[in-house]
Amino acid sequence: MTTPRRKACVECRQQKIRCDVEQHKTPHDPCSRCQKMSLECRILPTSTRNLRQTKAEMRRELEALRMNLHHGHDVAGHVMQTPTSHAGTSDGQHYSPIGPGSYSNESGRDASASMSPSFHDAPSGPPTRRSSHGHTATLPRVLDNYVVDAKRIDDCFALFFSQYHQLLPILDPSLSANEHYELSPFLFWAIVVTGSRRYNEDPHVLDKISHLITPLAFSSIALRSEPIPVIQGLLILCTWRLPTNSMYKDTTHVLCGAAVHLATQIGLHVAGVGQDFARMPLKKDQEQKMLRFKLWMHVVIVSIRTSCAEGIPPLVIAESFFDGDEREREDLLAYLPGELLFHHKVHSILLRAMSAMVRTDLQSPACDAGVLRSLISIFDSQLLSLAPSSPSELDTFNLNCVRIHVLAFHFFANPIDPGPDVEALVRLYSLCILTVRTATSLAQNSNLLTICPSFIDRTLTLTGFAILKLVKSPIAQHLDLAAGEQAFFMAVQFSKNMSLQNGDLGERCAAISANLWHSTKTFRRKDGRLESLGLRLRTRLSMSVSFDMFWYWREEFGNMANPYNGEESAMPSTAVTEPTTPQYEKRELADQKGVTPTAGAGVPAVVPAPTTAPPAKFPPLDAPLAIQQQPQQQQQQPPPPVNMGFPQASWDPSNYAAPPMLDQFPDYDWAASFDFSNDFMNQGLGQMPPENVGYAPMNFG
């Protein structure tokens, strides 16, 4: 058996000098050369010399400095073309680093480098900003011709490690930005884009990188040269989703699946160091084993959260690491942080709950309500038993969010036969109010709005919809309606505050929720009765409640027929073909006595509605806004002002004046099964004149 190659420290590697450092000693003693010259002796798992690129690096740095001077020492917001003289140094990726590359791979590298997390022994004292290439300052970087200067990189890194890292502690904070880039450019940009979510000094960093990092993610997955940093970057993007105006365009669930499969491919799901998944001998030590254990735990938690928020059963073995020798398992658990162990227990219960619910034939309205309610009670009791061991208020809040997903399965029971479980639904109602109030309190007293994971954001949207269904149900007489209304609009305001860009999911969900609250047609059947406790969409687990509510919104405000259970519409048949006109607009039209508002005033033209109209077709979400717009007689007027119900609410949906209402549909990652052909587009355009085919302005309040 061959002996693994001995690693040299960074300084000796750069000078091509034999190094006598004892790398297997923890912490290792400095080598003789570093000790003699008073240098910092460090061993990095992926340290490479890249001497062949030194001239190219210096040339790129010089070009970047010239561009800084040319653009007034501020290049972060500008897009520039890479000089043609650098074409010889391109590696074919969607990024071009201004500084040391990281994807060069030495053929004789230690095999354990690609199997271990990006941790190393931190030196004593505060962390330094010196990189492995001797630079004392962060280098500017470029991603697909978009340049980000050193100051903005440092700011985003500081924001990430001071705010976001505590919720997902999978990185080494002592590594500098340059060293993270050396480990993986994808991991580097994942940190930058996440840290820029609330970076008010330059919002363009988030806007540009969020569009450019997805191709880099897929190319990094394909390379698989450094799987651990890639897994870490994927977990970051899955915990804090990239801003988008439609989940149809979101690839978070795909990236999460890639993280799970990369983790299992290198053996993170089994105890030990993953020797069975490597061709070369790997070093065995307790620290390496714990690092792999912790990373796998985070993979499991993020996977369950992502799948639950999508309404898709998770495909992950949550407790595989706990199989095997009991003594070894106890040794591992002794070193596990209390917060991580708590969250793993909570989400393991959530995983088992979703798996058990699926086996009760949820797709059928005639599913066994007795079995379903018994399972809900069992898993909710298991979650409640963990509450006393919660490490903090934020962890208790996360526990309540998981409980809401479990209790939301009560809506799958047939509300007619055997009838609603009043006691259980009242318990759900109280939990929803408590959770929303806790979220508002945390947002006011801490930085929850800044660090809020996407799972919590979607859970609060689900919470608001659950309150709406219960308030408009026959059991409303048993509920505190005033408290429910206040909590509902707290959830609306939370979604609004979570918005990162104009017209993104947070802003659109807030507007849709407010529309549904003030509607008198939601939950109304063709025979005029109200039915709010049932579900028509039943295949998205707990998130079926949110998906079903979006279909209610589409029926009323998008003039779309109900595709579920053979019911043509949730509204009276005469209301399907009539545009929804708020009362205050009707009064204005009466005062004007038929005068049409002038064009360009921001008010759509008012045209009498036809007596009959075919159901509206669903245009592709990526189509221009004017193409998605319905004919003028079916245009939707802006909704009336909404009374938010509590002092902190200052948002007025009357400013939400985007005419094509279907474009505002958030569309939580529906299947791409629509006809996007040219014939379909021509049918959607109808008789629209060619000059009207273009982009319509959007004004989000």
C-alpha positions as CSV (number, residue, x, y, z in Angstrom):
1,M,0.0,0.0,0.0
2,T,1.4,3.4,-1.0
3,T,1.9,6.1,1.6
4,P,-0.2,9.2,1.0
5,R,1.8,12.2,-0.2
6,R,3.1,14.4,2.5
7,K,1.7,18.0,2.4
8,A,3.9,21.0,2.7
9,C,2.9,24.3,4.3
10,V,1.7,27.2,2.2
11,E,5.0,29.2,2.4
12,C,7.2,26.2,1.5
13,R,4.9,25.2,-1.3
14,Q,5.1,28.6,-2.8
15,Q,8.9,28.6,-2.8
16,K,9.2,24.9,-3.9
17,I,11.2,24.1,-0.7
18,R,11.0,20.8,1.1
19,C,8.9,21.2,4.2
20,D,9.4,19.3,7.5
21,V,6.0,20.2,9.0
22,E,4.3,17.4,11.0
23,Q,0.9,17.6,9.3
24,H,-0.8,14.8,11.3
25,K,-0.2,16.6,14.6
26,T,-3.1,18.7,15.9
27,P,-2.3,21.5,16.2
28,H,0.8,21.1,14.1
29,D,4.1,22.8,15.0
30,P,5.6,25.3,12.6
31,C,8.1,23.9,10.2
32,S,11.7,24.9,10.6
33,R,11.7,27.4,7.8
34,C,8.6,29.3,9.0
35,Q,9.8,29.2,12.5
36,K,13.2,30.6,11.5
37,M,11.7,33.4,9.3
38,S,8.8,34.1,11.7
39,L,6.2,33.2,9.1
40,E,2.7,31.9,9.6
41,C,2.9,28.1,9.0
42,R,-0.4,26.8,7.6
43,I,-1.6,23.7,5.8
44,L,-4.6,24.1,3.5
45,P,-6.4,21.0,2.1
46,T,-6.6,22.5,-1.4
47,S,-3.5,24.7,-1.5
48,T,-2.1,25.0,-5.0
49,R,0.8,27.0,-6.4
50,N,-0.7,28.0,-9.8
51,L,2.7,29.4,-10.8
52,R,1.8,29.1,-14.5
53,Q,-0.9,31.7,-14.0
54,T,1.1,34.2,-12.1
55,K,1.7,36.5,-15.1
56,A,-1.9,36.2,-16.1
57,E,-3.0,37.1,-12.6
58,M,-0.8,40.2,-12.5
59,R,-2.0,41.2,-15.9
60,R,-5.6,40.9,-14.8
61,E,-5.0,42.8,-11.6
62,L,-3.3,45.6,-13.5
63,E,-6.2,45.8,-15.9
64,A,-8.6,45.9,-12.9
65,L,-6.7,48.8,-11.4
66,R,-6.8,50.7,-14.7
67,M,-10.5,50.2,-14.9
68,N,-10.9,51.5,-11.4
69,L,-9.1,54.7,-12.3
70,H,-11.1,55.0,-15.5
71,H,-14.5,54.6,-13.8
72,G,-13.8,56.7,-10.8
73,H,-12.6,54.0,-8.4
74,D,-16.0,52.3,-8.4
75,V,-16.5,49.3,-10.7
76,A,-18.9,47.3,-8.7
77,G,-21.9,48.5,-10.5
78,H,-20.5,48.3,-14.0
79,V,-20.4,45.5,-16.5
80,M,-17.2,45.4,-18.6
81,Q,-15.9,43.1,-21.3
82,T,-12.9,40.9,-20.6
83,P,-9.9,42.0,-22.7
84,T,-9.2,39.8,-25.6
85,S,-5.6,39.4,-24.4
86,H,-6.9,37.3,-21.6
87,A,-8.7,34.7,-23.8
88,G,-5.7,32.4,-23.4
89,T,-6.3,32.1,-19.6
90,S,-10.0,31.4,-19.7
91,D,-11.0,28.0,-18.3
92,G,-14.3,27.8,-20.1
93,Q,-16.4,28.6,-17.0
94,H,-18.9,31.5,-16.6
95,Y,-16.5,33.3,-14.4
96,S,-13.1,34.9,-14.9
97,P,-11.3,35.6,-11.6
98,I,-9.2,38.7,-11.1
99,G,-6.8,36.9,-8.9
100,P,-5.7,33.3,-8.2
101,G,-7.6,30.6,-9.9
102,S,-8.9,27.6,-8.0
103,Y,-10.0,25.0,-10.4
104,S,-6.6,23.8,-11.3
105,N,-6.0,20.3,-9.9
106,E,-2.7,18.8,-9.3
107,S,-2.5,15.2,-10.3
108,G,-0.6,14.1,-7.2
109,R,-2.8,15.9,-4.7
110,D,-3.8,14.1,-1.5
111,A,-7.0,12.2,-2.1
112,S,-8.4,13.3,1.3
113,A,-8.5,16.9,0.1
114,S,-11.7,16.4,-1.9
115,M,-13.3,14.4,0.9
116,S,-12.9,16.7,3.8
117,P,-14.7,20.0,4.6
118,S,-12.9,23.3,4.2
119,F,-11.8,23.5,7.8
120,H,-8.2,23.9,9.0
121,D,-6.6,24.5,12.3
122,A,-7.2,28.1,13.2
123,P,-4.2,30.0,14.5
124,S,-4.2,31.4,17.9
125,G,-5.5,35.0,18.3
126,P,-7.8,36.8,15.9
127,P,-8.1,35.6,12.3
128,T,-5.9,37.3,9.8
129,R,-6.8,38.5,6.3
130,R,-3.6,37.2,4.8
131,S,-4.3,34.7,1.9
132,S,-2.3,31.7,0.9
133,H,-0.7,33.7,-1.9
134,G,0.7,36.3,0.3
135,H,-1.8,39.1,-0.4
136,T,-2.9,41.1,2.6
137,A,-6.0,42.6,1.0
138,T,-9.0,41.1,-0.6
139,L,-8.8,40.9,-4.4
140,P,-11.6,42.1,-6.7
141,R,-13.4,39.4,-8.5
142,V,-15.5,39.1,-11.7
143,L,-18.4,36.8,-12.4
144,D,-19.3,36.6,-16.1
145,N,-18.0,40.1,-16.8
146,Y,-19.6,41.6,-13.7
147,V,-16.9,43.1,-11.5
148,V,-17.2,43.3,-7.7
149,D,-14.5,45.3,-6.0
150,A,-12.7,44.4,-2.8
151,K,-14.7,46.7,-0.5
152,R,-18.0,45.2,-1.4
153,I,-16.7,41.7,-1.1
154,D,-15.4,42.4,2.4
155,D,-18.8,44.0,3.3
156,C,-20.8,41.0,2.0
157,F,-18.5,38.6,3.8
158,A,-18.8,40.5,7.0
159,L,-22.6,40.6,6.7
160,F,-22.7,36.9,6.1
161,F,-20.5,35.7,8.9
162,S,-22.0,38.2,11.4
163,Q,-25.6,37.5,10.7
164,Y,-26.3,34.4,8.5
165,H,-23.5,32.1,9.6
166,Q,-25.0,31.5,13.0
167,L,-28.1,29.8,11.4
168,L,-26.0,27.6,9.1
169,P,-22.5,27.1,10.8
170,I,-20.9,25.0,8.1
171,L,-18.0,27.3,7.2
172,D,-14.7,28.3,8.8
173,P,-15.0,32.1,9.7
174,S,-11.2,32.4,10.1
175,L,-10.7,31.9,6.3
176,S,-10.5,35.1,4.3
177,A,-12.4,35.9,1.2
178,N,-9.4,35.0,-1.0
179,E,-9.0,31.7,0.7
180,H,-12.7,30.9,0.2
181,Y,-12.3,31.7,-3.5
182,E,-9.3,29.3,-3.6
183,L,-11.5,26.5,-2.1
184,S,-14.3,27.1,-4.6
185,P,-15.4,30.1,-6.7
186,F,-19.0,28.9,-6.4
187,L,-18.8,28.9,-2.6
188,F,-17.3,32.3,-2.7
189,W,-20.1,33.8,-4.8
190,A,-22.7,32.0,-2.7
191,I,-21.4,33.8,0.4
192,V,-21.3,37.1,-1.5
193,V,-24.8,36.9,-2.9
194,T,-26.3,35.8,0.5
195,G,-24.5,38.6,2.4
196,S,-25.7,41.1,-0.1
197,R,-29.4,40.4,0.5
198,R,-29.7,43.4,2.8
199,Y,-26.6,45.3,1.5
200,N,-28.1,48.7,1.1
201,E,-24.9,50.4,0.0
202,D,-25.1,48.7,-3.4
203,P,-28.3,46.7,-4.2
204,H,-26.9,45.9,-7.7
205,V,-24.6,43.2,-6.2
206,L,-27.7,41.1,-5.3
207,D,-29.5,41.9,-8.6
208,K,-26.5,40.9,-10.8
209,I,-25.1,37.9,-8.9
210,S,-28.5,36.3,-8.3
211,H,-28.9,36.0,-12.1
212,L,-25.3,34.8,-12.7
213,I,-24.7,32.3,-9.9
214,T,-27.1,29.6,-11.1
215,P,-25.0,28.6,-14.2
216,L,-21.9,28.6,-12.0
217,A,-23.7,26.3,-9.5
218,F,-24.5,23.7,-12.2
219,S,-21.0,23.9,-13.7
220,S,-19.5,23.3,-10.3
221,I,-21.7,20.3,-9.7
222,A,-20.6,18.9,-13.0
223,L,-16.9,19.3,-12.2
224,R,-17.1,17.5,-8.8
225,S,-13.4,18.2,-8.2
226,E,-14.1,19.8,-4.8
227,P,-17.5,18.3,-3.6
228,I,-17.4,19.6,0.0
229,P,-17.2,23.3,-0.8
230,V,-19.8,22.8,-3.6
231,I,-22.2,21.1,-1.0
232,Q,-21.6,24.0,1.4
233,G,-22.5,26.6,-1.3
234,L,-25.6,24.7,-2.3
235,L,-26.8,24.5,1.3
236,I,-26.4,28.3,1.6
237,L,-28.4,29.0,-1.6
238,C,-31.1,26.5,-0.5
239,T,-31.5,28.1,3.0
240,W,-31.7,31.6,1.6
241,R,-33.3,31.4,-1.8
242,L,-32.3,33.7,-4.6
243,P,-35.0,36.5,-5.1
244,T,-37.4,35.8,-8.0
245,N,-40.8,36.9,-9.2
246,S,-42.0,33.3,-9.7
247,M,-41.0,30.0,-8.2
248,Y,-41.4,28.5,-11.7
249,K,-37.9,30.1,-12.4
250,D,-36.5,28.9,-9.1
251,T,-34.0,26.0,-9.1
252,T,-33.6,25.6,-5.3
253,H,-35.2,22.2,-5.1
254,V,-32.9,20.9,-7.9
255,L,-29.8,22.4,-6.2
256,C,-30.9,20.8,-2.9
257,G,-31.2,17.4,-4.5
258,A,-27.8,17.8,-6.0
259,A,-26.4,18.6,-2.6
260,V,-28.0,15.4,-1.1
261,H,-26.6,13.2,-3.9
262,L,-23.2,14.8,-3.8
263,A,-23.1,14.2,0.0
264,T,-24.1,10.5,-0.4
265,Q,-21.7,10.0,-3.3
266,I,-18.8,10.9,-1.0
267,G,-20.2,8.9,1.9
268,L,-21.3,11.6,4.3
269,H,-24.4,9.6,5.2
270,V,-22.3,6.9,6.9
271,A,-20.3,7.2,10.1
272,G,-16.5,7.4,9.7
273,V,-14.4,9.1,7.0
274,G,-16.0,7.6,3.9
275,Q,-13.2,5.3,3.0
276,D,-15.6,3.1,1.1
277,F,-16.3,6.0,-1.2
278,A,-12.7,6.9,-2.0
279,R,-10.0,5.3,-4.1
280,M,-7.1,6.5,-2.0
281,P,-6.4,5.8,1.7
282,L,-7.9,8.6,3.9
283,K,-6.6,9.7,7.2
284,K,-8.8,8.8,10.2
285,D,-9.2,11.1,13.1
286,Q,-12.1,12.2,15.4
287,E,-12.1,15.8,14.1
288,Q,-12.6,14.7,10.5
289,K,-15.3,12.3,11.5
290,M,-17.2,15.1,13.4
291,L,-16.9,17.5,10.6
292,R,-18.5,15.0,8.2
293,F,-21.1,14.2,10.7
294,K,-22.1,17.8,11.3
295,L,-22.2,18.6,7.6
296,W,-24.5,15.6,6.9
297,M,-26.8,16.7,9.6
298,H,-27.1,20.1,7.9
299,V,-27.7,18.4,4.6
300,V,-30.6,16.4,6.1
301,I,-32.2,19.5,7.8
302,V,-31.9,21.7,4.7
303,S,-33.3,18.9,2.4
304,I,-36.3,18.3,4.6
305,R,-37.0,22.1,4.9
306,T,-36.7,22.7,1.2
307,S,-38.9,19.7,0.2
308,C,-41.5,20.7,2.8
309,A,-41.7,24.3,1.5
310,E,-42.1,22.9,-2.0
311,G,-44.8,20.4,-1.0
312,I,-42.7,17.5,-2.2
313,P,-41.7,14.4,-0.1
314,P,-38.0,14.6,0.9
315,L,-35.8,11.9,-0.6
316,V,-33.2,11.6,2.2
317,I,-32.3,9.1,4.9
318,A,-32.6,11.3,7.9
319,E,-31.2,8.9,10.5
320,S,-28.8,6.7,8.5
321,F,-25.9,8.2,10.5
322,F,-27.3,6.8,13.7
323,D,-27.3,3.2,12.5
324,G,-24.5,0.9,13.6
325,D,-22.4,0.7,16.8
326,E,-24.3,2.3,19.7
327,R,-21.1,3.3,21.5
328,E,-19.7,5.1,18.4
329,R,-23.1,6.8,18.1
330,E,-22.9,8.1,21.7
331,D,-19.4,9.3,21.2
332,L,-20.5,11.3,18.1
333,L,-23.6,12.8,19.9
334,A,-21.4,13.9,22.8
335,Y,-19.6,16.3,20.5
336,L,-22.7,17.5,18.6
337,P,-23.9,21.1,19.3
338,G,-27.2,21.2,21.2
339,E,-28.9,23.4,18.6
340,L,-28.0,21.1,15.7
341,L,-29.2,18.0,17.6
342,F,-32.5,19.8,18.5
343,H,-33.2,20.8,14.9
344,H,-32.3,17.3,13.6
345,K,-34.8,15.7,16.0
346,V,-37.5,18.3,15.0
347,H,-37.1,17.8,11.3
348,S,-36.8,14.0,11.6
349,I,-40.3,14.1,13.1
350,L,-41.5,16.3,10.3
351,L,-40.0,13.8,7.8
352,R,-41.8,10.9,9.4
353,A,-45.0,12.8,9.6
354,M,-45.0,13.7,5.9
355,S,-44.2,10.1,5.0
356,A,-47.0,8.7,7.2
357,M,-49.5,11.3,5.9
358,V,-48.9,10.3,2.3
359,R,-49.8,6.7,3.0
360,T,-53.3,7.8,4.1
361,D,-54.4,8.4,0.6
362,L,-54.5,12.2,0.9
363,Q,-55.3,12.6,-2.8
364,S,-58.8,11.3,-2.2
365,P,-61.4,13.5,-0.4
366,A,-62.7,10.3,1.1
367,C,-59.5,9.5,2.9
368,D,-59.9,8.1,6.4
369,A,-60.2,11.2,8.6
370,G,-59.9,9.1,11.8
371,V,-56.5,7.7,10.8
372,L,-55.3,11.1,9.6
373,R,-56.3,12.9,12.8
374,S,-54.7,10.2,14.9
375,L,-51.4,10.6,13.0
376,I,-51.5,14.3,13.4
377,S,-52.0,14.0,17.1
378,I,-49.1,11.5,17.5
379,F,-46.6,13.6,15.6
380,D,-47.7,16.9,17.2
381,S,-47.3,15.3,20.6
382,Q,-43.8,14.2,19.7
383,L,-42.9,17.8,18.6
384,L,-44.4,19.2,21.8
385,S,-42.2,16.9,23.9
386,L,-39.2,18.6,22.4
387,A,-40.3,22.1,23.4
388,P,-38.7,21.9,26.9
389,S,-35.3,21.1,25.4
390,S,-35.4,24.1,23.0
391,P,-32.1,26.0,23.3
392,S,-33.5,29.5,22.5
393,E,-36.6,31.4,21.6
394,L,-35.7,31.3,17.9
395,D,-35.4,27.5,18.1
396,T,-38.9,27.3,19.8
397,F,-40.2,29.5,16.9
398,N,-38.8,27.1,14.4
399,L,-40.5,24.2,16.3
400,N,-43.8,26.0,16.1
401,C,-43.3,26.5,12.3
402,V,-42.9,22.7,11.9
403,R,-46.0,22.1,14.1
404,I,-48.0,24.3,11.7
405,H,-47.0,22.1,8.8
406,V,-48.1,19.0,10.7
407,L,-51.4,20.5,11.9
408,A,-52.2,21.8,8.4
409,F,-53.0,18.3,7.4
410,H,-56.4,18.7,9.3
411,F,-57.6,20.5,6.1
412,F,-57.4,17.2,4.2
413,A,-60.2,15.7,6.3
414,N,-63.6,15.9,4.7
415,P,-65.4,18.9,6.3
416,I,-68.9,17.4,5.6
417,D,-68.5,13.8,6.6
418,P,-67.4,13.2,9.3
419,G,-67.3,17.0,9.8
420,P,-64.6,19.3,11.2
421,D,-62.6,18.5,14.3
422,V,-63.4,21.8,16.1
423,E,-61.0,21.3,19.0
424,A,-58.0,20.5,16.7
425,L,-58.8,23.4,14.3
426,V,-59.0,25.8,17.3
427,R,-55.6,24.5,18.5
428,L,-54.2,25.2,15.0
429,Y,-55.8,28.7,15.0
430,S,-54.2,29.6,18.4
431,L,-50.8,28.2,17.2
432,C,-51.0,30.3,14.0
433,I,-51.7,33.5,16.0
434,L,-48.9,32.7,18.5
435,T,-46.4,32.0,15.7
436,V,-47.2,35.2,13.8
437,R,-46.9,37.3,16.9
438,T,-43.6,35.7,17.7
439,A,-42.3,36.4,14.2
440,T,-43.4,40.1,14.5
441,S,-41.7,40.3,17.9
442,L,-38.5,38.8,16.7
443,A,-38.5,41.1,13.7
444,Q,-38.8,44.1,15.9
445,N,-36.3,43.0,18.6
446,S,-33.7,41.1,16.5
447,N,-32.6,40.7,12.9
448,L,-35.1,38.0,11.9
449,L,-36.1,39.9,8.8
450,T,-32.5,39.9,7.7
451,I,-31.6,36.3,8.4
452,C,-35.0,34.7,7.9
453,P,-34.6,31.4,6.0
454,S,-37.0,30.8,3.1
455,F,-38.6,28.0,5.0
456,I,-39.9,30.3,7.7
457,D,-41.0,32.9,5.1
458,R,-43.2,30.3,3.3
459,T,-44.4,28.9,6.6
460,L,-45.7,32.3,7.6
461,T,-47.5,32.6,4.3
462,L,-49.1,29.2,5.0
463,T,-50.0,30.5,8.5
464,G,-51.8,33.5,7.1
465,F,-53.8,31.3,4.7
466,A,-54.7,28.9,7.5
467,I,-56.1,31.8,9.5
468,L,-58.1,33.0,6.5
469,K,-59.7,29.6,6.0
470,L,-60.6,29.2,9.7
471,V,-62.0,32.8,10.0
472,K,-64.3,32.2,7.1
473,S,-65.4,28.7,8.2
474,P,-68.4,27.5,10.2
475,I,-66.3,27.3,13.4
476,A,-65.6,31.0,13.3
477,Q,-68.0,31.5,16.2
478,H,-65.5,29.6,18.5
479,L,-62.6,31.8,17.5
480,D,-61.2,35.2,18.5
481,L,-61.8,36.9,15.1
482,A,-60.1,40.2,16.1
483,A,-56.9,38.5,17.1
484,G,-57.0,36.4,13.9
485,E,-57.4,39.4,11.7
486,Q,-54.6,41.2,13.4
487,A,-52.3,38.1,13.1
488,F,-53.3,37.7,9.4
489,F,-52.2,41.2,8.5
490,M,-49.1,40.8,10.6
491,A,-48.3,37.8,8.3
492,V,-49.0,40.0,5.3
493,Q,-46.7,42.7,6.5
494,F,-44.0,40.1,7.2
495,S,-44.2,38.9,3.7
496,K,-44.0,42.5,2.4
497,N,-40.9,43.2,4.6
498,M,-39.2,40.0,3.4
499,S,-39.3,41.4,-0.1
500,L,-35.8,42.0,-1.6
501,Q,-36.8,43.3,-5.0
502,N,-39.8,45.0,-6.6
503,G,-42.3,42.5,-7.6
504,D,-40.7,39.4,-6.0
505,L,-42.5,36.6,-4.2
506,G,-42.7,38.4,-0.9
507,E,-44.4,41.5,-2.3
508,R,-46.8,39.5,-4.5
509,C,-47.8,37.1,-1.8
510,A,-48.6,40.0,0.4
511,A,-50.9,41.6,-2.3
512,I,-52.6,38.3,-3.0
513,S,-53.3,37.6,0.7
514,A,-54.8,41.0,1.1
515,N,-57.0,40.5,-2.0
516,L,-58.3,37.2,-0.7
517,W,-59.1,38.5,2.8
518,H,-61.4,41.3,1.4
519,S,-63.0,39.1,-1.2
520,T,-66.6,37.9,-0.7
521,K,-66.3,35.2,-3.4
522,T,-63.4,33.1,-2.1
523,F,-64.5,29.6,-0.9
524,R,-68.0,30.2,-2.5
525,R,-69.3,27.2,-4.4
526,K,-71.7,27.4,-7.4
527,D,-74.7,26.8,-5.2
528,G,-73.8,29.8,-3.1
529,R,-72.6,28.0,0.1
530,L,-69.2,28.7,1.6
531,E,-66.7,25.9,2.0
532,S,-63.4,27.0,3.4
533,L,-62.2,23.9,5.4
534,G,-61.8,21.6,2.4
535,L,-59.0,21.3,-0.1
536,R,-59.3,20.9,-3.8
537,L,-55.5,20.6,-4.5
538,R,-54.4,17.7,-2.4
539,T,-51.0,16.5,-3.6
540,R,-48.6,19.1,-2.2
541,L,-48.6,17.9,1.4
542,S,-49.0,20.8,3.9
543,M,-48.3,23.3,1.2
544,S,-51.5,22.2,-0.6
545,V,-53.2,24.9,1.5
546,S,-51.1,27.7,-0.1
547,F,-51.3,26.2,-3.6
548,D,-55.1,25.9,-3.3
549,M,-55.4,29.5,-2.1
550,F,-53.5,30.7,-5.1
551,W,-56.0,28.9,-7.3
552,Y,-58.8,30.7,-5.5
553,W,-57.0,34.0,-6.3
554,R,-56.6,33.0,-10.0
555,E,-60.3,32.1,-10.3
556,E,-61.5,35.5,-9.0
557,F,-58.8,37.9,-10.1
558,G,-57.5,36.0,-13.1
559,N,-60.8,34.8,-14.5
560,M,-59.6,31.2,-14.7
561,A,-61.8,28.2,-14.4
562,N,-61.4,25.7,-11.6
563,P,-59.5,22.6,-12.9
564,Y,-60.1,20.4,-9.9
565,N,-62.8,17.9,-9.2
566,G,-64.9,18.8,-12.2
567,E,-66.1,22.1,-10.6
568,E,-66.0,24.8,-13.2
569,S,-65.6,27.6,-10.7
570,A,-65.5,28.5,-7.1
571,M,-67.7,31.5,-7.8
572,P,-71.3,31.9,-9.2
573,S,-71.3,31.3,-12.9
574,T,-72.3,34.9,-13.7
575,A,-69.3,36.2,-11.8
576,V,-66.7,34.3,-13.9
577,T,-67.0,36.5,-16.9
578,E,-67.4,39.8,-15.2
579,P,-64.3,41.9,-14.3
580,T,-63.9,42.6,-10.6
581,T,-64.3,46.3,-10.0
582,P,-63.8,47.7,-6.5
583,Q,-66.6,49.8,-5.1
584,Y,-64.6,53.0,-5.0
585,E,-63.8,52.6,-8.7
586,K,-67.5,52.1,-9.5
587,R,-68.3,55.4,-7.7
588,E,-65.6,57.2,-9.8
589,L,-67.0,55.8,-13.0
590,A,-70.5,56.9,-12.0
591,D,-69.2,60.4,-11.3
592,Q,-67.4,60.5,-14.7
593,K,-70.6,59.4,-16.4
594,G,-68.9,57.1,-18.9
595,V,-65.7,59.2,-19.5
596,T,-62.7,57.0,-20.1
597,P,-59.5,58.1,-18.2
598,T,-56.8,59.5,-20.4
599,A,-54.0,57.2,-21.5
600,G,-50.8,57.5,-19.7
601,A,-52.4,58.4,-16.4
602,G,-51.6,55.0,-14.9
603,V,-55.2,53.9,-15.0
604,P,-56.3,51.1,-17.4
605,A,-59.1,52.1,-19.9
606,V,-62.6,51.0,-18.8
607,V,-64.5,49.1,-21.4
608,P,-67.9,47.4,-20.8
609,A,-67.5,43.7,-20.2
610,P,-69.0,41.4,-22.7
611,T,-71.9,39.1,-21.8
612,T,-69.8,36.0,-22.4
613,A,-66.1,35.3,-22.6
614,P,-64.0,32.2,-22.8
615,P,-61.8,31.2,-19.9
616,A,-58.5,32.9,-19.9
617,K,-55.5,30.9,-21.0
618,F,-52.4,30.7,-18.8
619,P,-49.5,32.4,-20.6
620,P,-45.9,31.5,-20.0
621,L,-44.4,33.3,-17.0
622,D,-41.4,34.5,-18.9
623,A,-43.5,36.2,-21.6
624,P,-43.5,40.0,-21.9
625,L,-46.1,41.6,-19.7
626,A,-48.2,43.0,-22.5
627,I,-48.3,39.5,-24.0
628,Q,-49.6,38.1,-20.7
629,Q,-52.2,40.8,-20.5
630,Q,-55.8,39.9,-21.1
631,P,-58.0,41.7,-23.6
632,Q,-59.0,45.2,-22.3
633,Q,-62.6,44.1,-21.4
634,Q,-61.1,41.6,-19.0
635,Q,-58.5,43.8,-17.4
636,Q,-58.4,43.9,-13.6
637,Q,-58.8,47.2,-11.8
638,P,-56.5,48.0,-8.9
639,P,-57.7,46.6,-5.6
640,P,-59.1,49.0,-2.9
641,P,-57.0,50.2,0.0
642,V,-56.5,47.6,2.6
643,N,-56.8,48.3,6.4
644,M,-53.8,46.3,7.7
645,G,-55.4,46.1,11.1
646,F,-52.4,47.0,13.3
647,P,-50.3,50.1,13.8
648,Q,-47.1,48.9,12.1
649,A,-48.8,48.3,8.8
650,S,-48.1,51.1,6.3
651,W,-48.5,49.3,3.0
652,D,-51.3,50.3,0.7
653,P,-52.2,47.7,-1.9
654,S,-53.9,50.4,-4.0
655,N,-50.5,51.3,-5.3
656,Y,-50.1,47.7,-6.6
657,A,-51.0,48.8,-10.1
658,A,-49.6,46.1,-12.4
659,P,-52.4,45.6,-14.9
660,P,-51.6,42.0,-16.0
661,M,-52.8,40.3,-12.8
662,L,-51.8,36.8,-14.0
663,D,-48.2,37.9,-14.0
664,Q,-48.5,38.6,-10.3
665,F,-49.4,35.0,-9.5
666,P,-46.5,33.7,-7.5
667,D,-46.7,30.2,-8.9
668,Y,-44.8,28.2,-6.3
669,D,-42.8,26.0,-8.7
670,W,-45.6,24.4,-10.7
671,A,-44.8,21.7,-13.2
672,A,-43.7,23.0,-16.6
673,S,-46.6,21.3,-18.4
674,F,-48.0,24.3,-20.3
675,D,-47.9,24.8,-24.1
676,F,-45.3,27.5,-24.8
677,S,-45.5,27.1,-28.6
678,N,-46.0,30.0,-31.0
679,D,-49.6,28.9,-31.7
680,F,-50.4,29.2,-28.0
681,M,-48.8,32.6,-27.9
682,N,-50.8,33.7,-30.9
683,Q,-54.0,32.5,-29.3
684,G,-53.1,34.5,-26.1
685,L,-52.5,37.6,-28.2
686,G,-55.9,37.3,-30.0
687,Q,-56.6,40.4,-32.0
688,M,-54.1,42.6,-30.2
689,P,-52.5,45.1,-32.6
690,P,-48.7,44.5,-33.2
691,E,-47.8,47.9,-31.7
692,N,-49.3,46.8,-28.4
693,V,-47.0,43.8,-28.1
694,G,-44.2,44.8,-25.8
695,Y,-43.3,45.4,-22.2
696,A,-45.8,47.2,-20.1
697,P,-44.5,49.2,-17.1
698,M,-44.9,47.7,-13.6
699,N,-45.5,49.8,-10.5
700,F,-45.4,47.8,-7.3
701,G,-46.4,49.6,-4.1
